[in-house]
Amino acid sequence: MYCLRLSTSATYATLFPKLERVQKGVSGAMIRTDAFAKDICAVLNRHPVLKFTPEHPQKGIYGCVDVVGKKGKETRVLIEIELRRYGPERNVLKIWKRLLKQQCEPDIIFFQAFSGFYTRKARAREYAEFIGDKMMLEFKNVRYVPLSFLYKPASRKAGTPVMKGAGRRRYHAKQLAETILSHLEKLTQQRAASFGQ
């Protein structure tokens, strides 16, 4: 357990050392997140331009996100699905580091989707959104979009089949994907309008 204290002048340089000390473990929840990511990609790929896939570790890229949306070889959208993670702010810091190291485009759209679990863990979400806002101050063309979805994943014992409750998971994955597609359409229109001015 660690405490992340943030000031209004906080920058990635002051925040990232805290992230480095946290070792990311592998748990059953990660397996369920992978299944959820696959489910939302099935719907997101209705997008006329972007191709969505679960992201896998790549040489020269810090960490990996749950879902990446690409236009050709360009990364346009990053998505993190927070089911029951206790430190979702670490995922925002991960994107911040990618931006600093020029490991993704400087005008990406980053969605961070919070499940119903975070109605009880509101402080964790608050930290993540605070850091996301600070990241946008440094990278003016980045859009950080926090989202809520109603899925309330129960705690799962190690070894429990990921397919248990799959119907409910797929339903909520579809709803989240539809929300993301709607946001993408609006953001695309806003950017097109700003370029036209």
N, C-alpha and C positions, 0 to 999 in steps of 0.2 A: 504494500500500500504506500502511496506517496501523495504528497500535497502539492498542487500546482498553484502557486500564487502569481497573479497577473496584475500588472499595473497598466494604466492607459497608454504608457509609452513602450509597452513590451514589443519586442521584435523577435523574429525567428532566432537570431543569434543568441538571445538570452533564454529562449524556451527550449531549443533543440537539445542541449546537453541533458536535460531531464528525460527526454525521450530515449536517448542513447542508453540510459541506465536501465531501461525497462526491457526485459527479455520477452519477446512474443512467444507464448506457448501455443501448442496445438491441442485443441480440445474437441469434444463432440460438437460444440456449437459451431466450430469452423466448418465441419462437414455439412451441417444443416444450412449454413450460409451459402456454401457452394451450390447446394441444391436449389436454394432460393434464387441465386444469381442465374442459374441455368433457366429457371422458370421465367424470370422477367425478360431474359434475352429473347425467348420465343415470341413475346409480344412486342418488344422494342424493335425487333427487326422488320416491323411493318414500316419503319421510317424510310422515306424515299431516297435518302442520301447516305445515312450513317449505317455502319455495320457494327453490331454489338456482340461482344463475346466476353466470357469470363477471362480475366487477365491472369497470366502465369508469370512467374519470375523470369526476368530477362537480364542478361549481362548489361551493365551500364545504366540500369534503371533502378532507382531506390525503391525497394518494397514492391508490392503489387496491390492493386485495388480489386474489388469484387467484380466490377464490370467496366469495360472500356468501350467507348464508341468512337469509331474511326471513319474518316473520309479518305479513302485510299490509304496512304501510309501515315497521314496526319491524325494525331490524337485530338479529338474535339470535345469528348465528354468523358468524365470519370465519375464512377458511382460507388459509394460505400454503403453497404446495407448493415445497419446496426441492429442486431437482434437482441443480444444480451451482453454486449461488451461493456465492461466496467470503466474503460478508459477511452471513449470515442474521440476525445480530443487528440489522441495520438495519430489517428487517421488524417486529421486536418494538418498536423505538423508534417506528416509524411508528404502530403501534396506540396506544402510550402517548400520543403527541401527539394523536391523535384523541380519546382519553378526556379529556385535559386541556382540549381545546377544545370538549368536549361535542358532538363530531361523530358519536358513536355512543352507544348505550345504555350505562349504567354497570355493567351486569351481563351483558355479552356473554360468549360462549364463544369463545375464540381457539385454533384448532388450527394448529400448525406442524408439518408433516409432512416428515421428512428421509429422503431416498433413501439407498440403499446407498453412494453417493458419500461420505457423511459418516463411514463407518467409517475412512476414511483422513484425514478432516478433522475429527477429533473435537473439536479445540480450538474451531473455528468454532461447532459445535453447543453446546459448553459455554458460550461467551459468550452465545449466544442464550437458553439456558435460565436462566442467571444473571439476565439482565435481565428475563426473563419473571417470575421469582420476585419480583424487586424491584417490578415493576409491580403484582403482586397484593397486595403489602404496602400500596401506596398506594390501590389500588382493591379493597376487600375483597370485592366481589361479582363481580369478573371471574374467569373461570377460563381459565388458560393451560394448554393440553394439548399437550406435545410428543409426536410419534408417529414411529415408524420404519416404513419399508416397504422391501421387498427390491429394488425396481427399481434397477439400476445403469446409468444413462444414460451412454453413451460420449460422449466429446467429439465435437462435430460441426462440420465445416468449414462456413464461411459458404456458403450457396447449396445445401446438401444438402437434399433434400426432407424435410419434416417427417413425411411419411407413411412414410418408411423405418423399419422396425421397429415399425409401428403396432400390430400384433397383440400384441406383448409389452407395449407401453405400455398398451394397453387392459386387458389382463389385470391388470396391477399397479394401474391406476387403479380397477378394480372391487374389488380386494382392499382398497385404502385406503379407498374409500367405505364398504365394509361395516364396517370398523373404526371409522370415524367415526360411522356410524349406531348401532353398539353403544355407543360412549361417550356419545352423545347420550341414548340411552335411560336409561343409568345416571345421568347427571347430572340428567336431568329428574326421575327418581325421588328422587334425593337432595335436590333443591331442594323438591320437593313435601312430602317428609318433614319438612324443616326448617321450612317454613312452617306445617305442621300442629302443631308443638310449641308 
